[in-house]
């Protein structure tokens, strides 16, 4: 059975491959002529999955995204043959470009290929003190020679996705390097580079924060304060918002003459904590990859949203997990209904397309009515999506995962038992789960919590749907709308879709409708998309006792965070029982703990706004619990 080729060791005089800038191949100092555009697209695809097979179907789709000619397979063979000729001197010592049952494999060593070197250096910097981290990240950034892959190759949608993913990694690495340098007192070293990046990404707060700190650390406090003022005016002009509390704190610190304030949006990698308090657990190990059916699996991936907004930190962390976790890694995205879990998973799958040579697929573990699907039905669909007649059982599906290099999204997991038989036992495939609850019975698994959208992100999403001029005309109403949606991307999107149709309805009037707790959920409907229907499905899936407790809790606590004593009073029980009820609701995705891990008696809990409205409406005054 085919296995991925081991990366060869480089030797003097061999080839050097580059994608962190224009696509290029050098032998010593001599640049090689890589041939016509279609041949270069084939080469870029092979490099994007270096040392792993790329199927002919995937290459065909990259070269001819619309309608491939009847001679496509033959043409691919011609392009591969030309590349082999180009590498001929190297091929005499060891085969570099080979064909396996899974497709074509281009074998490159880490020190032969700039992208592999970049990824290795960035990983090595994680968890290091500022000095070593800054040095490693600087080496990684020095490998870049311009926009990845160049402009011409981005005509291929597959390579455009790959270039976007690489640019995201570059920006994140630069931010991390700048913060490490600032910790070392190297403000003058980073200040001008940050200026250029802020000009290209004016709303990226992490960059602005570092630029302010760098200017202040270089003795240019007035300019640092001006950066904040410019940012504040930009947010007010474009979105009607104020800078975050962290940015305001940095501004006040600079005014007071203290530039040493923590970065605005750090994401701690080493030690296991990611966005929103998510915990990185270990992953099972294994190996192996084999024949691919890219086109069949690819057909099962939903389209990416062109107006994807928010959850940037979670997306970057998710991309890192998918690329860097151990073989057979499983990642769980958890959050309440409408939080954007599926959208985030699909976005990551699109950006990672070039990495998974045997395809990407997404299937739901619930039916159209929200009921859990039988395992036999799920296995039948997995078989169909992977070009088979079906899988005889979970063992056959796990064998397929172990032999292939695929990304599988198992969406809307109802409980652990529904998904446990479908998880890999090794191999190079990755499985992304989405669920409302934490699925605490699954281990080991990487867990990423999907939080509500921030106010700025929610207004940006609304403006993209109703038009920026309409939001600018009544910024206060736009803020009221997104706050009434509780940061739910689904609710904001439904609001925008409805307002885009109801052009005669002022934003202020719609905001008034949403702030009426008795009618808010009825307003969040556009065509066949309904927030209430979405919440119905989640509520019906709850055990009866859990739903009853959620109703009592929603009716007995006010909006915003509540403590354990508040929960006990609302439930009519002692705190010992209340903590079990609250934790059960957290596991069911009905309650969150916005403060992260805290001692029980100091804990603060929260019920998402729309879930609270729904639960209050569903609560019909059942008898109050007695203390247990």
DAKA-V760169 format. One line per field, one symbol per residue. phi: phi as a letter, one per 40 degrees, with the letter a starting at -180 (. if undefined). psi: psi as a letter, one per 20 degrees, with the letter a starting at -180 (. if undefined). Layout:
phi: ???
psi: ???
This chain:
phi: .cbcccdcccbdgccbbbbchcdabbbfbcccccgcdccccdccccccbdgbcbcccccccccbccbccccdcccccccccccccccddccccacbbbbbcchcbbcbcdccbcccccccccccccgccdccccccccccccccbidcggccccccdcccccccccccccccccdcccccccccgcdccbccccdcccccbccccccdcccdccccccgbddccccccccccccccccbgbbdcccccccdcccdcgbccbddcbcbcccggbbdfgcbcbcbcbiahaadbbdccccccccccccbdbgfccccccccccccbccdgcbbbcbicdgcgccdcccdcccccdccbcbhbabbccbcccgcdccdccccccdcccbgbcibcidccccccdccbbbbbcbcfccadccbdccccbhgbcbbbbbacccfcccacacbbcbccccdccccccccccbhcdccccacccccccccccggcdcccccdcccccccccccdcccccccccccbdccccaagcbbcccccdccccccddcccccccccccbbccgcbbccccccccgacccccccccccccccgcbbbccgcacdcbcbbabddccccccccccbgcdccccb
psi: pqqqppprpqqpiaqpqpimaqpqpqocjppqojarghhhggghghhhlpjqqpqhgggghhhmhfoqrhjggghghgggghhghhjgghhhgppgorpahibqpopqrgjiphghgghgggghipiqrhfhgggghggghiipjappirhhiihphghggggggghghggghggggghghhhjjlghhighhhgghhhhmhjohhggghgghgggijklghhghhgggggghgggghikrqqrhgghhgghghhijoimqqqgmqopfqijpbqkjqporrqqrbrqqbqqmghghhijpqqqphkppakgghggggggghhirrqjqpppoqrrpjikggggghgghghjgihnijrpqpqqjqahjjqpqqhhgghghggghjkrirphrhghghggghirnqppooqlphrghhhgiiqqkrajqqppqpqhailiipqqqppoporqqrgggghggghhhiphhhghhmhghgghghhhikjohggggggggghhgmhioqhgghhgghiohijghhhmpocjophghghgghghiqqghghgggggghhiqrqaqqrhhgggghikrrhghhhhgghhhghijhqrnhibprqgijqprqpqghhggghghipklqpqqqp.
